[in-house]
Amino acid sequence: MVRRAVALLAALLAAGCAGSADTAAGGPADDGTGGTGPITLAIGRDTTAYLAPLLDRWNRAHPNEPVTLLELPEAADEQRAQMVANLQARSDVYDVLGLDVVWTAEFADAGWIVPLDRSRFPLDRMLKGVADTAIYRDRLWAAPYVSNAGLLYYRSDILKKEHLKPPKTWAELRDQARRLTEKYHIGGYAGQFLPYEGLTVNFAEAVRSAGGSILSPDARSVTLDLGTARTALGFLVGGVKEGWIPREALTYKEEESRLAFQEGRLLFARNWPHAYGPATDSALAGKFAVTRLPGLDGPGSSALGGLNLAISAYSRHQKTALDFIRYFTGPEIQRLVLTEGSFPPVRAELYDDPELIRRFPYLPVLKESILSARPRPVTPDYNQVSLVISSTASAALGLDTPVDEAVADLKQGLGEVIHPGG
């Protein structure tokens, strides 16, 4: 039974907790100022296509402290697994870690990264809420590098032909997807529905866009309302049953959903902003646009995403690592993050730059989406929370578990993680 499986999974994962942020503060270099020399940047390959020339700039200016790029798998879950295995072994192979914003608490609590001096980073120049993703127990553990919020990509050419505006509500999305899927022989809607962190994000966005929450802000209690959860999950499951969410979408991560939309196989797609640049360089150029995610009664709420740069507690060259992070989160590189990588920078002023808005007309929508996004729970147990959510939601989307049973299983499973043994 799914409920027993989720509970067992949560119990087994909860047994893996270790370390504390207080212990981490007394690690090899409290402020990341010890040692200079060559360093490595470990980061997921889904974010690396534009990095080589940017890293070359650093290497030309620092021939005795070059940085080497170590590409980790595309999927966030696999990135985390490789980092954790390295850090648990106390390996010094990784110096700078590209951390998903939801990993801050876990890595700090385990003593795997070192705290940073807030005064050395312009946190007040960043978009509201972004800096908070790098703070745990009132200490800064990483430097925000890239922000993120989900957007709804849509075929503007088709909607224009049909005299339709982009959907703001789930009902509008469903109606347009159902009607136009058949008429244009195109898939209606897809997000990231493979059972991994991406599905957790999609489900969390649905719950929040229906007016609910999953955990309390301090992540100490389960706040999931069964009725709201049924509405959120039922919307997605209904799409699969009715056919406007293609069954193939249940295998999609970010890259698969990006390609499906870019290749003209989808009318609507939920994805991160990095999918925008490649689409403008494809046959879809001029035929698509982006807007905020729809919600139950109006515009929805995205999960706040992004990437923060942290220093491994086992790095032998922490001073170089710190200098590199300060350089790589500076204004020059932040601009290139957007212009060369199509990733959302963390510096607020770039979103109001007229020249950038002319080049990237989606910037105002993106800024609004980031400012209205809500962070995922800040907890050292986030990985367990995510696994429980994604496995349960996947069972419902695959039509193996009824929605009512799935949300009940989810609430029980989350309780096992948040209150292990309680």
VOGU-3710 file (C-alpha; in Angstrom, 3 decimals, decimal comma):
1> mvrravalla> 0,000/0,000/0,000  1,335/3,453/-0,917  0,817/4,785/2,618  3,025/2,111/4,177  5,663/2,553/1,473  5,818/6,317/1,989  6,007/5,953/5,764  8,784/3,367/5,509  10,715/5,548/3,056  10,433/8,527/5,348
11> allaagcags> 11,561/6,514/8,370  14,592/5,114/6,579  15,644/8,512/5,241  15,160/10,213/8,596  17,762/7,854/10,041  20,393/9,529/7,847  20,387/12,906/9,638  23,730/14,017/11,107  25,709/17,049/12,240  24,589/20,526/13,209
21> adtaaggpad> 25,010/24,090/12,049  26,646/24,936/15,361  29,282/22,265/14,774  29,786/23,512/11,208  30,663/26,961/12,485  33,755/25,474/14,056  34,916/23,730/10,871  38,247/24,043/9,067  37,787/27,762/8,308  34,967/29,662/9,996
31> dgtggtgpit> 34,975/32,569/7,549  36,308/30,773/4,469  39,628/32,641/4,516  42,163/29,816/4,680  44,347/28,734/1,741  44,942/29,783/-1,855  45,482/27,764/-5,014  43,587/25,916/-7,746  39,899/25,307/-7,067  36,997/23,376/-8,564
41> laigrdttay> 33,421/24,459/-9,161  30,961/21,562/-8,799  27,658/22,399/-10,444  24,865/20,674/-12,360  25,413/20,425/-16,097  21,941/21,862/-16,730  23,410/25,258/-15,795  26,858/25,102/-17,422  26,437/25,690/-21,181  27,477/29,367/-20,947
51> laplldrwnr> 30,112/29,098/-18,207  33,378/28,377/-20,092  34,121/31,964/-21,235  33,154/33,327/-17,808  35,522/30,941/-16,060  38,234/31,767/-18,595  38,054/35,406/-17,468  38,870/34,369/-13,925  41,631/31,994/-15,028  43,367/34,605/-17,170
61> ahpnepvtll> 43,416/37,013/-14,226  44,389/34,327/-11,680  46,880/31,966/-13,365  48,014/30,568/-10,005  44,457/30,057/-8,761  42,599/28,592/-11,755  39,098/27,199/-11,425  38,147/23,879/-13,012  34,528/23,096/-13,826  33,207/19,767/-12,541
71> elpeaadeqr> 29,853/19,026/-14,151  27,389/17,055/-12,050  24,258/15,311/-13,419  21,359/17,329/-14,809  18,771/16,216/-12,241  18,895/18,034/-8,887  18,446/14,800/-6,915  21,490/13,248/-8,589  23,556/16,405/-8,095  22,814/16,340/-4,400
81> aqmvanlqar> 23,635/12,628/-4,134  27,096/13,129/-5,663  27,834/16,142/-3,485  26,704/14,351/-0,322  28,816/11,280/-1,102  31,862/13,514/-1,637  31,297/15,553/1,520  30,519/12,580/3,732  33,899/11,181/2,673  35,479/14,516/3,683
91> sdvydvlgld> 36,948/14,786/0,204  38,652/17,989/-0,904  37,789/17,406/-4,588  35,032/20,031/-4,510  35,875/23,597/-3,462  32,893/25,684/-4,578  29,476/24,030/-4,569  26,550/25,150/-6,710  23,703/24,436/-4,299  20,003/24,384/-5,054
101> vvwtaefada> 18,501/26,960/-2,708  16,629/24,262/-0,760  19,858/22,528/0,314  21,247/25,364/2,443  19,876/24,151/5,769  20,852/20,517/5,219  24,435/21,258/4,149  24,932/23,819/6,925  23,438/21,551/9,572  25,697/18,693/8,522
111> gwivpldrsr> 28,847/20,848/8,681  29,609/20,407/4,968  29,884/24,126/4,132  31,390/27,087/5,972  29,585/30,278/7,039  30,352/33,512/5,185  30,737/37,102/6,321  27,562/38,953/5,280  29,416/42,254/4,996  31,376/40,895/2,028
121> fpldrmlkgv> 28,278/40,469/-0,139  25,774/43,129/-1,332  22,695/41,378/0,039  20,748/44,657/0,021  21,170/44,902/-3,776  19,419/41,587/-4,351  15,777/40,882/-5,103  13,662/40,690/-1,971  13,658/37,202/-0,495  16,593/35,891/-2,538
131> adtaiyrdrl> 19,215/36,381/0,187  17,016/34,510/2,666  17,581/31,291/0,710  21,242/31,356/1,778  20,574/32,100/5,458  20,063/29,441/8,114  19,927/30,071/11,861  20,765/33,719/11,233  24,031/32,952/9,448  24,945/33,330/5,783
141> waapyvsnag> 26,078/29,990/4,348  26,298/30,750/0,630  26,196/33,608/-1,850  23,091/33,883/-4,055  24,180/33,502/-7,682  21,046/32,771/-9,717  17,409/33,224/-8,777  14,487/31,403/-10,370  10,732/31,245/-10,645  8,519/29,057/-12,785
151> llyyrsdilk> 6,859/30,608/-15,840  4,082/29,496/-18,178  5,406/29,241/-21,733  2,669/29,447/-24,350  2,235/29,436/-28,113  1,387/33,075/-28,725  0,864/32,455/-32,439  -1,878/29,901/-31,810  -3,591/31,930/-29,085  -3,503/35,023/-31,303
161> kehlkppktw> -5,056/33,077/-34,175  -7,813/31,920/-31,811  -8,284/35,433/-30,360  -7,401/34,163/-26,893  -5,401/35,709/-24,081  -2,946/33,573/-22,091  -4,699/31,771/-19,231  -4,654/33,267/-15,747  -6,643/30,491/-14,062  -6,595/26,711/-14,134
171> aelrdqarrl> -10,055/26,679/-15,692  -8,826/28,827/-18,582  -5,727/26,677/-19,012  -7,803/23,495/-19,044  -10,353/24,902/-21,480  -7,757/26,178/-23,956  -5,616/23,054/-23,705  -8,577/20,710/-24,237  -9,975/22,586/-27,238  -6,740/23,423/-29,009
181> tekyhiggya> -5,008/20,091/-28,409  -7,498/18,379/-30,688  -7,735/21,201/-33,211  -3,973/21,626/-33,708  -2,900/18,050/-32,944  -0,567/19,281/-30,239  -0,010/18,368/-26,600  -1,849/20,643/-24,201  0,311/21,175/-21,125  3,335/19,730/-19,394
191> gqflpyeglt> 5,554/20,509/-16,455  8,172/18,348/-14,754  6,258/15,238/-13,747  8,940/12,553/-13,381  9,155/11,554/-9,687  12,071/13,755/-8,558  12,531/17,259/-7,155  10,884/18,771/-10,225  7,595/17,036/-9,434  7,839/18,236/-5,833
201> vnfaeavrsa> 8,132/21,795/-7,164  5,185/21,384/-9,542  2,993/19,951/-6,780  4,049/22,616/-4,274  3,232/25,333/-6,810  -0,208/23,792/-7,383  -0,931/23,690/-3,647  0,176/27,288/-3,145  -1,703/28,437/-6,243  -4,826/26,909/-4,703
211> ggsilspdar> -4,269/28,951/-1,541  -2,671/26,263/0,606  0,663/25,293/2,116  2,524/22,081/2,887  4,625/22,854/5,972  4,730/25,709/8,450  7,380/28,408/7,805  9,631/26,854/10,463  9,045/23,394/8,909  8,088/21,966/12,298
221> svtldlgtar> 4,497/21,061/11,475  2,481/19,765/8,524  -0,025/22,387/7,363  -1,314/20,513/4,324  -5,088/20,874/4,108  -6,609/17,737/2,572  -9,266/19,662/0,661  -6,789/22,096/-0,883  -4,366/19,276/-1,670  -7,162/17,337/-3,394
231> talgflvggv> -7,967/20,378/-5,517  -4,314/20,895/-6,494  -3,465/17,281/-7,236  -6,884/16,697/-8,812  -6,217/19,460/-11,338  -3,059/17,714/-12,556  -4,496/14,209/-12,424  -7,560/15,427/-14,299  -5,294/16,688/-17,075  -3,786/13,233/-17,475
241> kegwipreal> -7,198/11,541/-17,456  -8,668/13,988/-19,952  -5,612/13,846/-22,226  -4,557/17,484/-22,297  -1,519/16,515/-20,208  0,206/13,909/-22,416  1,140/10,639/-20,717  4,655/11,200/-22,025  4,895/14,246/-19,744  5,071/11,870/-16,755
251> tykeeesrla> 8,666/11,168/-17,863  9,675/14,836/-18,214  12,374/16,673/-16,309  13,286/20,278/-17,193  15,173/19,417/-20,380  12,532/17,063/-21,761  9,756/19,591/-21,196  11,889/22,350/-22,720  12,496/20,340/-25,867  8,865/19,260/-26,168
261> fqegrllfar> 7,751/22,905/-26,156  10,614/24,160/-28,296  9,980/21,494/-30,927  6,337/22,512/-31,213  4,818/19,530/-29,407  3,121/21,518/-26,629  0,720/24,426/-26,427  1,657/25,270/-22,811  4,631/24,330/-20,655  5,726/25,165/-17,141
271> nwphaygpat> 9,482/25,714/-17,004  12,222/27,891/-15,570  13,455/31,033/-17,384  16,556/29,319/-18,777  14,325/27,667/-21,405  13,595/31,089/-22,941  16,956/31,682/-24,616  17,143/28,380/-26,538  13,560/28,823/-27,762  14,366/32,234/-29,247
281> dsalagkfav> 17,175/30,586/-31,234  14,884/27,878/-32,607  12,118/27,570/-35,203  9,746/28,697/-32,436  11,213/32,215/-32,369  8,438/34,815/-32,528  5,760/32,191/-31,895  5,849/31,973/-28,110  5,749/34,126/-24,998  5,728/33,685/-21,224
291> trlpgldgpg> 3,451/34,747/-18,406  2,954/33,981/-14,724  1,765/30,551/-13,742  -2,035/30,317/-13,534  -3,775/29,477/-10,275  -7,143/28,358/-8,998  -8,784/31,800/-9,060  -6,130/33,980/-10,699  -2,355/34,172/-11,191  -0,634/31,438/-9,219
301> ssalgglnla> 2,526/31,296/-7,146  5,815/29,768/-8,210  8,290/28,019/-5,977  11,316/30,236/-5,432  14,252/28,517/-7,065  17,841/29,387/-7,746  21,446/28,492/-7,176  23,744/29,595/-4,368  27,526/29,241/-4,242  29,005/27,750/-1,069
311> isaysrhqkt> 32,475/26,745/0,095  33,149/23,135/1,010  34,273/22,668/4,598  36,957/20,310/3,241  38,403/22,649/0,620  42,125/23,314/1,077  41,905/26,623/-0,792  39,041/28,407/0,910  40,430/31,917/0,461  40,577/31,439/-3,299
321> aldfiryftg> 37,108/29,901/-3,198  35,780/32,946/-1,360  37,463/35,386/-3,753  36,041/33,453/-6,713  32,512/33,500/-5,282  32,702/37,251/-4,652  33,877/37,782/-8,233  31,314/35,408/-9,700  28,424/37,081/-7,893  29,621/40,565/-8,839
331> peiqrlvlte> 27,810/42,964/-11,208  29,762/42,099/-14,370  29,181/38,343/-14,138  25,607/38,837/-12,943  24,831/40,645/-16,183  26,413/37,840/-18,206  24,395/35,255/-16,271  21,361/36,773/-17,989  22,746/37,784/-21,379  24,786/34,627/-21,997
341> gsfppvrael> 22,954/32,013/-19,951  19,324/33,222/-19,867  19,352/32,635/-16,112  17,720/35,138/-13,738  20,349/37,214/-11,930  19,925/38,009/-8,250  20,719/41,736/-8,503  17,512/43,766/-8,519  18,736/46,656/-10,672  19,215/44,424/-13,718
351> yddpelirrf> 15,455/43,796/-13,945  14,812/47,519/-14,468  17,570/48,085/-17,036  15,889/49,425/-20,229  18,539/47,893/-22,496  18,091/44,462/-20,942  14,296/44,727/-21,078  14,470/45,469/-24,814  16,611/42,370/-25,292  14,680/40,217/-22,798
361> pylpvlkesi> 11,072/41,459/-22,862  10,031/38,854/-20,304  12,066/40,505/-17,519  9,134/42,406/-15,950  7,069/39,194/-15,824  10,033/37,307/-14,413  10,638/39,937/-11,736  6,977/39,806/-10,736  7,100/35,995/-10,645  10,206/35,942/-8,440
371> lsarprpvtp> 8,835/38,556/-6,036  5,549/36,648/-5,712  7,257/33,245/-5,444  7,325/31,420/-2,143  10,346/29,536/-0,784  10,256/25,852/-0,109  10,594/24,782/3,551  13,933/25,605/5,162  14,733/22,340/6,886  17,667/19,921/7,096
381> dynqvslvis> 15,070/17,231/6,281  14,114/18,775/2,950  15,348/15,834/0,888  13,086/13,443/2,783  10,172/15,858/2,444  10,740/16,094/-1,305  10,937/12,330/-1,762  7,670/11,785/0,072  5,910/14,436/-2,022  7,260/13,319/-5,395
391> stasaalgld> 6,627/9,608/-4,840  3,065/10,172/-3,654  2,186/12,666/-6,393  3,685/10,336/-8,998  1,458/7,482/-7,887  -1,600/9,695/-8,389  -0,465/11,082/-11,749  0,195/7,561/-12,968  -3,441/6,776/-12,052  -2,247/4,035/-9,700
401> tpvdeavadl> -3,594/5,732/-6,562  -6,857/7,699/-6,222  -6,360/11,379/-5,405  -8,109/11,122/-2,014  -5,885/8,243/-0,949  -2,751/9,941/-2,268  -3,255/13,159/-0,297  -4,006/11,177/2,869  -0,832/9,148/2,298  1,083/12,370/1,728
411> kqglgevihp> -0,043/14,004/4,940  0,821/10,892/6,933  4,192/10,523/5,209  5,110/14,136/5,873  4,195/13,677/9,517  6,637/10,764/9,725  9,433/12,946/8,356  8,714/16,068/10,394  8,005/14,086/13,572  10,068/10,907/13,144
421> gg> 8,830/8,252/15,503  6,229/10,629/16,938
//
